[in-house]
């Protein structure tokens, strides 16, 4: 039997999908597939450059916007489970502990600490 496991996001940029082949309860094969907007952009841009295909400026702008939105979504998808683990594992933390954990921006502003990159 072949089944899809995922997509999962193991704190990396992109989505991991596993195509798993089973023999009963034993895994006999596993094909990992990393799908991101970045790999999709490479897949599209390569043939366009090789074929000297001119892409409209609007399409390039939309691609950049979508890549950035994908990047932001990737960070947020990492951040949510990370923060849940911190709250569950540590409980309520203070501002100094938050800085030691490497938090920044809005996560520190809740402690009234003005710190950002």
N, C-alpha and C positions, 0 to 999 in steps of 0.2 A: 504494500500500500504506500502511495506517495501522498504526503500531506504538507501543507504550508504551516510553518511556525512563524508567526509574526504578522506584520512588521513589529520589530522591537527597536527600542532606542537605548542601547547600553552606554549612555553618556558619551556619545561620539557624534561627530557631525554627519548626519545622514541617518537613514533608516536601514536596519539590518533585517533581512528576510531570509529564513532558512527553508529550503526545500528538502524535506527529510523522507527517506525511503525506509520503510519498516518491514521486517519479517516477523510477524507476531508482535512481541514487545521489544524486539531487538532492532536497534538502528543499524542499518547496513550501509547507508550512504547519506551524506549531508552536503548540500550545495549552498554555500552562503552567497547572498546577493546583497551588495551595498548599493542602495539607490538614493542618490541625492540630486538636487537641482544642478550641482556642479558637474556631476558625471553626465547628466543629460545635456548640459551646455557644451561640454566637450564633444559629445556624440554628434551634436548638430553643427557646431562650428568647424570641426575637422573637414567633413565633406564639402561644406560651403567654401572654405578656403582652397581646398584642392580643386574644386570645380570652378573657381573664380566666380562664384555666385554672389551678386550684390544684394545685400539685405537692406530693406528700408530702415532709415534712422529710427523710426517709431518702433519697429520690432526690436532693435538693439536696446532702446530705452526700456521697453517692457521687459526684456530679458534681464537687464541689470536690476530692475525693481523686483522681479520675481526671485532672482538669486538672493538679494538682500533680505526679502521677506522670509525666504526659506532659511537663511542663516539665523535670523532673529528667532524664528520658530524653533530651530534646532537648539539654540541656547535656552529658550524658555522651557523646552521639553526636558532639558537636562536640569534646569534650575528647580523646577517643581518637585521632583522626587528627592533632590538633594536637600532642599529646605524641609521637606517632610521628614527626612531621616534625621536632620539636625534637631527639629522640634521633638521628635519621638525619642531620640537618643539622649539629648541633653536637657530637654525641657525648656524653660524660659531662660534665655541668655541675656547678658548685659552688653553694653556697647563695646567694652574692651574685648570681651570674648568674641564678639562679631568681627572686630578688626583682626584678631588673631586667627579666625577661621578664613580670612581672606575675602570677606564680604565687602561690597562697595555700592556706591550709588544709592538707589531707593531703599536697598536693604539696610543701609546704615542710617539713612535719614529718619527711619522710624525710631531710632535711638537719639535723634536730634544731633547727629554727627554729620558735619558737612565735609564729606570726603568722596572724591570721585576721581576717575582716571582722565 
